[in-house]
Amino acid sequence: MPDAKEIGELGENIAQRYLEEKGYKILDRNFFKTINGFKIGEIDIVARKQDTIIFFEVKTLSGNAGFSPESKINFQKQNKISKIAQIWLDENGIPQDSLWQIDALAIVLDFSSRKARINHFQNI
């Protein structure tokens, strides 16, 4: 059984394939900021669909975790993503008043069947 880091990386790879199949253009992955050597936040995937930039939080769990992955995305996590998203927009020369949103992808892996269940929560 893979460890938590490997499950997270696998989930992000699955998420990227899912988004590309749905017509999203991937702009960035694992964008993070540090202050004084400490990571202050990370965005798993940044994508564009039509005129909107979407910042994705990807949460992945194995099927026997006992709770849903989306339950790990609380208000504080959403607030942190929003702040890092604004930094990403600034660093990429995109005006803050451009269309953007935060979405979540909750992925549950079933290793025995080698399948993944994906729930896409838009504009959280």
MDAnalysis code that builds the backbone (N, CA, C; Angstrom):
import MDAnalysis as mda
import numpy as np

u = mda.Universe.empty(372, n_residues=124, atom_resindex=np.repeat(np.arange(124), 3), trajectory=True)
u.add_TopologyAttr("name", ["N", "CA", "C"] * 124)
u.add_TopologyAttr("resid", np.arange(1, 125))
u.add_TopologyAttr("resname", ["MET", "PRO", "ASP", "ALA", "LYS", "GLU", "ILE", "GLY", "GLU", "LEU", "GLY", "GLU", "ASN", "ILE", "ALA", "GLN", "ARG", "TYR", "LEU", "GLU", "GLU", "LYS", "GLY", "TYR", "LYS", "ILE", "LEU", "ASP", "ARG", "ASN", "PHE", "PHE", "LYS", "THR", "ILE", "ASN", "GLY", "PHE", "LYS", "ILE", "GLY", "GLU", "ILE", "ASP", "ILE", "VAL", "ALA", "ARG", "LYS", "GLN", "ASP", "THR", "ILE", "ILE", "PHE", "PHE", "GLU", "VAL", "LYS", "THR", "LEU", "SER", "GLY", "ASN", "ALA", "GLY", "PHE", "SER", "PRO", "GLU", "SER", "LYS", "ILE", "ASN", "PHE", "GLN", "LYS", "GLN", "ASN", "LYS", "ILE", "SER", "LYS", "ILE", "ALA", "GLN", "ILE", "TRP", "LEU", "ASP", "GLU", "ASN", "GLY", "ILE", "PRO", "GLN", "ASP", "SER", "LEU", "TRP", "GLN", "ILE", "ASP", "ALA", "LEU", "ALA", "ILE", "VAL", "LEU", "ASP", "PHE", "SER", "SER", "ARG", "LYS", "ALA", "ARG", "ILE", "ASN", "HIS", "PHE", "GLN", "ASN", "ILE"])
u.atoms.positions = np.array([
    [0.852, -1.184, 0.000],
    [0.000, 0.000, 0.000],
    [0.894, 1.241, 0.000],
    [0.623, 2.173, -0.891],
    [1.429, 3.396, -0.931],
    [1.252, 4.226, 0.339],
    [2.276, 5.048, 0.640],
    [2.154, 5.939, 1.794],
    [1.355, 7.181, 1.391],
    [1.109, 8.067, 2.356],
    [0.256, 9.245, 2.136],
    [0.796, 10.150, 1.029],
    [2.106, 10.342, 0.977],
    [2.700, 11.203, -0.065],
    [2.475, 10.600, -1.446],
    [2.673, 9.288, -1.562],
    [2.469, 8.613, -2.850],
    [0.994, 8.649, -3.266],
    [0.097, 8.483, -2.303],
    [-1.334, 8.562, -2.606],
    [-1.685, 9.965, -3.091],
    [-1.119, 10.990, -2.447],
    [-1.358, 12.372, -2.872],
    [-0.863, 12.640, -4.282],
    [0.334, 12.166, -4.599],
    [0.886, 12.357, -5.947],
    [0.054, 11.612, -6.984],
    [-0.353, 10.392, -6.665],
    [-1.198, 9.616, -7.569],
    [-2.517, 10.352, -7.806],
    [-3.109, 10.879, -6.745],
    [-4.350, 11.628, -6.871],
    [-4.200, 12.858, -7.750],
    [-3.114, 13.576, -7.609],
    [-2.896, 14.763, -8.441],
    [-2.705, 14.388, -9.909],
    [-2.040, 13.270, -10.169],
    [-1.882, 12.809, -11.557],
    [-3.235, 12.416, -12.148],
    [-4.054, 11.718, -11.362],
    [-5.403, 11.350, -11.804],
    [-6.221, 12.615, -12.053],
    [-6.112, 13.579, -11.142],
    [-6.842, 14.846, -11.273],
    [-6.449, 15.568, -12.556],
    [-5.162, 15.614, -12.850],
    [-4.712, 16.298, -14.064],
    [-5.301, 15.633, -15.305],
    [-5.257, 14.306, -15.376],
    [-5.832, 13.600, -16.530],
    [-7.337, 13.878, -16.639],
    [-8.025, 13.840, -15.509],
    [-9.463, 14.112, -15.479],
    [-9.748, 15.519, -16.029],
    [-9.014, 16.502, -15.558],
    [-9.243, 17.881, -15.985],
    [-8.944, 18.054, -17.475],
    [-7.848, 17.480, -17.941],
    [-7.518, 17.590, -19.365],
    [-8.608, 16.946, -20.220],
    [-9.149, 15.819, -19.767],
    [-10.235, 15.161, -20.508],
    [-11.495, 16.018, -20.528],
    [-11.674, 16.858, -19.514],
    [-12.842, 17.742, -19.421],
    [-12.608, 19.088, -20.113],
    [-11.462, 19.261, -20.760],
    [-11.204, 20.475, -21.531],
    [-10.483, 21.585, -20.796],
    [-9.945, 21.308, -19.624],
    [-9.168, 22.309, -18.892],
    [-7.740, 22.324, -19.425],
    [-7.150, 23.515, -19.450],
    [-5.728, 23.651, -19.808],
    [-4.968, 23.836, -18.496],
    [-4.030, 22.946, -18.232],
    [-3.243, 23.017, -17.003],
    [-2.202, 24.121, -17.150],
    [-2.184, 25.047, -16.199],
    [-1.243, 26.167, -16.221],
    [-0.092, 25.974, -15.245],
    [-0.348, 25.268, -14.145],
    [0.678, 25.123, -13.103],
    [0.289, 23.959, -12.202],
    [1.296, 23.382, -11.552],
    [1.066, 22.336, -10.556],
    [1.962, 22.588, -9.365],
    [1.416, 22.320, -8.199],
    [2.155, 22.421, -6.941],
    [2.829, 23.782, -6.759],
    [2.061, 24.837, -7.013],
    [2.558, 26.194, -6.800],
    [2.526, 26.480, -5.306],
    [3.664, 26.895, -4.759],
    [3.695, 27.214, -3.329],
    [4.524, 28.453, -3.078],
    [4.303, 29.030, -1.915],
    [5.055, 30.210, -1.482],
    [5.674, 29.921, -0.131],
    [6.855, 30.491, 0.057],
    [7.520, 30.382, 1.349],
    [7.834, 31.788, 1.864],
    [7.837, 31.903, 3.182],
    [8.293, 33.117, 3.857],
    [9.291, 32.667, 4.905],
    [10.499, 33.230, 4.824],
    [11.578, 32.864, 5.752],
    [11.795, 31.352, 5.814],
    [11.685, 30.702, 4.659],
    [11.940, 29.268, 4.586],
    [10.778, 28.374, 4.983],
    [9.643, 28.956, 5.372],
    [8.476, 28.167, 5.758],
    [7.417, 28.241, 4.668],
    [6.925, 27.084, 4.262],
    [5.868, 27.046, 3.255],
    [4.585, 27.596, 3.873],
    [4.024, 28.628, 3.225],
    [2.802, 29.245, 3.760],
    [1.549, 28.739, 3.054],
    [1.710, 28.030, 1.970],
    [0.548, 27.500, 1.269],
    [0.919, 26.962, -0.089],
    [0.011, 26.137, -0.612],
    [0.243, 25.500, -1.907],
    [-1.083, 25.333, -2.627],
    [-1.016, 25.447, -3.942],
    [-2.155, 25.135, -4.794],
    [-1.751, 23.935, -5.632],
    [-2.579, 22.899, -5.594],
    [-2.227, 21.653, -6.267],
    [-2.198, 21.801, -7.780],
    [-3.260, 22.363, -8.347],
    [-3.344, 22.518, -9.804],
    [-3.990, 23.861, -10.117],
    [-3.394, 24.562, -11.082],
    [-3.987, 25.786, -11.622],
    [-4.336, 25.482, -13.071],
    [-5.579, 25.761, -13.443],
    [-6.026, 25.455, -14.800],
    [-6.885, 26.599, -15.327],
    [-7.115, 26.547, -16.627],
    [-7.996, 27.531, -17.271],
    [-9.033, 26.756, -18.073],
    [-10.259, 27.245, -17.982],
    [-11.322, 26.748, -18.853],
    [-12.088, 27.964, -19.319],
    [-12.111, 28.143, -20.623],
    [-12.683, 29.329, -21.247],
    [-11.992, 30.561, -20.666],
    [-12.736, 31.479, -20.062],
    [-12.145, 32.721, -19.558],
    [-11.860, 32.696, -18.062],
    [-11.979, 31.541, -17.434],
    [-11.850, 31.455, -15.984],
    [-10.608, 30.668, -15.583],
    [-9.882, 31.190, -14.618],
    [-8.758, 30.456, -14.024],
    [-9.292, 29.760, -12.783],
    [-8.982, 28.485, -12.681],
    [-9.475, 27.695, -11.558],
    [-8.292, 27.162, -10.771],
    [-8.342, 27.380, -9.473],
    [-7.329, 26.884, -8.551],
    [-7.917, 25.642, -7.880],
    [-7.277, 24.496, -8.089],
    [-7.804, 23.233, -7.601],
    [-7.072, 22.752, -6.354],
    [-7.859, 22.391, -5.366],
    [-7.356, 21.655, -4.208],
    [-7.728, 20.198, -4.451],
    [-6.735, 19.327, -4.428],
    [-6.964, 17.905, -4.669],
    [-6.751, 17.163, -3.356],
    [-7.765, 16.428, -2.929],
    [-7.676, 15.597, -1.729],
    [-7.916, 14.159, -2.142],
    [-6.979, 13.295, -1.800],
    [-7.051, 11.898, -2.206],
    [-6.914, 11.001, -0.988],
    [-7.776, 10.010, -0.926],
    [-7.727, 9.020, 0.141],
    [-7.915, 7.629, -0.461],
    [-7.420, 6.629, 0.244],
    [-7.717, 5.265, -0.169],
    [-9.126, 4.937, 0.323],
    [-9.766, 3.993, -0.317],
    [-11.160, 3.674, -0.046],
    [-11.458, 3.287, 1.386],
    [-10.469, 2.861, 2.140],
    [-10.730, 2.420, 3.510],
    [-10.368, 3.477, 4.554],
    [-10.342, 4.746, 4.161],
    [-9.955, 5.816, 5.084],
    [-11.021, 6.076, 6.144],
    [-12.286, 5.780, 5.850],
    [-13.337, 5.971, 6.838],
    [-13.990, 7.341, 6.832],
    [-13.549, 8.249, 5.983],
    [-14.173, 9.563, 5.853],
    [-13.944, 10.062, 4.436],
    [-14.677, 11.098, 4.052],
    [-14.579, 11.603, 2.683],
    [-13.434, 12.607, 2.566],
    [-12.751, 12.613, 1.429],
    [-11.617, 13.535, 1.263],
    [-12.016, 15.002, 1.346],
    [-13.210, 15.336, 0.867],
    [-13.620, 16.744, 0.871],
    [-13.807, 17.296, 2.282],
    [-13.974, 16.410, 3.259],
    [-14.126, 16.879, 4.641],
    [-12.841, 17.523, 5.170],
    [-11.729, 17.322, 4.478],
    [-10.448, 17.907, 4.883],
    [-10.272, 19.344, 4.387],
    [-11.235, 19.851, 3.601],
    [-11.126, 21.209, 3.049],
    [-12.043, 22.122, 3.853],
    [-11.499, 22.676, 4.923],
    [-12.276, 23.534, 5.806],
    [-12.121, 25.007, 5.412],
    [-12.761, 25.877, 6.174],
    [-12.727, 27.310, 5.879],
    [-11.291, 27.848, 5.884],
    [-10.476, 27.426, 6.855],
    [-9.095, 27.924, 6.925],
    [-8.297, 27.508, 5.689],
    [-8.521, 26.278, 5.228],
    [-7.834, 25.800, 4.023],
    [-8.278, 26.620, 2.815],
    [-9.573, 26.873, 2.692],
    [-10.082, 27.672, 1.579],
    [-9.503, 29.086, 1.610],
    [-9.402, 29.671, 2.799],
    [-8.852, 31.010, 2.952],
    [-7.380, 31.046, 2.528],
    [-6.630, 30.027, 2.923],
    [-5.217, 29.951, 2.554],
    [-5.062, 29.809, 1.039],
    [-5.895, 28.971, 0.425],
    [-5.843, 28.802, -1.031],
    [-6.148, 30.123, -1.722],
    [-7.120, 30.851, -1.213],
    [-7.486, 32.142, -1.800],
    [-6.304, 33.116, -1.774],
    [-5.587, 33.162, -0.667],
    [-4.426, 34.055, -0.564],
    [-3.312, 33.646, -1.526],
    [-3.045, 32.347, -1.609],
    [-1.999, 31.865, -2.527],
    [-2.440, 32.084, -3.975],
    [-3.738, 31.932, -4.252],
    [-4.263, 32.178, -5.602],
    [-3.997, 33.625, -6.018],
    [-4.209, 34.571, -5.108],
    [-3.967, 35.972, -5.428],
    [-2.487, 36.227, -5.700],
    [-1.614, 35.532, -4.986],
    [-0.171, 35.640, -5.246],
    [0.137, 35.087, -6.630],
    [-0.459, 33.936, -6.966],
    [-0.224, 33.326, -8.292],
    [-0.668, 34.287, -9.390],
    [-1.852, 34.877, -9.241],
    [-2.344, 35.828, -10.241],
    [-1.365, 36.983, -10.409],
    [-0.893, 37.531, -9.297],
    [0.040, 38.655, -9.323],
    [1.347, 38.262, -10.007],
    [1.904, 37.122, -9.626],
    [3.183, 36.690, -10.196],
    [3.083, 36.355, -11.679],
    [1.884, 36.059, -12.160],
    [1.689, 35.719, -13.563],
    [1.081, 36.868, -14.359],
    [1.052, 38.066, -13.749],
    [0.611, 39.265, -14.456],
    [-0.861, 39.258, -14.834],
    [-1.669, 38.553, -14.063],
    [-3.099, 38.474, -14.354],
    [-3.833, 39.396, -13.379],
    [-4.640, 40.310, -13.890],
    [-5.344, 41.252, -13.007],
    [-6.214, 40.526, -11.979],
    [-6.250, 41.057, -10.764],
    [-7.029, 40.456, -9.681],
    [-8.524, 40.417, -9.994],
    [-8.992, 41.305, -10.881],
    [-10.418, 41.317, -11.206],
    [-10.774, 40.372, -12.354],
    [-9.816, 39.544, -12.779],
    [-10.098, 38.517, -13.781],
    [-11.002, 37.460, -13.164],
    [-11.650, 36.687, -14.013],
    [-12.504, 35.609, -13.527],
    [-11.644, 34.477, -12.976],
    [-11.853, 34.147, -11.694],
    [-11.150, 33.016, -11.096],
    [-11.998, 32.435, -9.984],
    [-11.730, 31.177, -9.687],
    [-12.464, 30.503, -8.625],
    [-11.620, 29.377, -8.052],
    [-12.095, 28.852, -6.935],
    [-11.433, 27.720, -6.288],
    [-12.377, 26.527, -6.373],
    [-11.862, 25.426, -6.903],
    [-12.603, 24.173, -6.972],
    [-11.861, 23.120, -6.165],
    [-12.579, 22.074, -5.812],
    [-11.960, 20.951, -5.111],
    [-12.242, 19.667, -5.876],
    [-11.246, 18.816, -5.915],
    [-11.411, 17.475, -6.462],
    [-11.163, 16.498, -5.324],
    [-12.191, 15.722, -4.989],
    [-12.085, 14.704, -3.945],
    [-11.991, 13.351, -4.632],
    [-10.888, 12.655, -4.384],
    [-10.615, 11.397, -5.083],
    [-10.506, 10.281, -4.057],
    [-11.249, 9.219, -4.302],
    [-11.174, 8.032, -3.459],
    [-10.632, 6.899, -4.325],
    [-9.509, 6.334, -3.894],
    [-8.845, 5.267, -4.642],
    [-9.270, 3.909, -4.111],
    [-9.555, 3.006, -5.030],
    [-9.833, 1.611, -4.674],
    [-8.720, 0.786, -5.311],
    [-7.733, 0.426, -4.497],
    [-6.565, -0.277, -5.033],
    [-6.905, -1.682, -5.514],
    [-7.909, -2.319, -4.913],
    [-8.232, -3.685, -5.327],
    [-8.817, -3.705, -6.739],
    [-9.633, -2.716, -7.094],
    [-10.208, -2.675, -8.452],
    [-9.405, -1.781, -9.394],
    [-8.410, -1.079, -8.843],
    [-7.582, -0.143, -9.616],
    [-8.437, 0.956, -10.258],
    [-9.402, 1.466, -9.471],
    [-10.285, 2.526, -9.948],
    [-10.261, 3.689, -8.971],
    [-10.665, 4.827, -9.490],
    [-10.765, 6.041, -8.660],
    [-12.142, 6.659, -8.841],
    [-12.723, 7.126, -7.751],
    [-13.974, 7.876, -7.806],
    [-13.612, 9.347, -7.597],
    [-14.066, 10.201, -8.501],
    [-13.735, 11.620, -8.459],
    [-15.008, 12.436, -8.268],
    [-15.015, 13.293, -7.276],
    [-16.084, 14.261, -7.066],
    [-15.490, 15.645, -7.266],
    [-16.132, 16.427, -8.146],
    [-15.664, 17.776, -8.473],
    [-16.618, 18.779, -7.828],
    [-16.091, 19.560, -6.898],
    [-16.867, 20.607, -6.222],
    [-16.430, 21.951, -6.806],
    [-17.359, 22.647, -7.440],
    [-17.004, 23.887, -8.125],
    [-17.269, 25.110, -7.262],
    [-16.352, 26.061, -7.396],
    [-16.492, 27.386, -6.786],
    [-16.812, 27.286, -5.290],
    [-15.930, 26.589, -4.571],
    [-16.168, 26.368, -3.138],
    [-15.934, 27.633, -2.320],
])
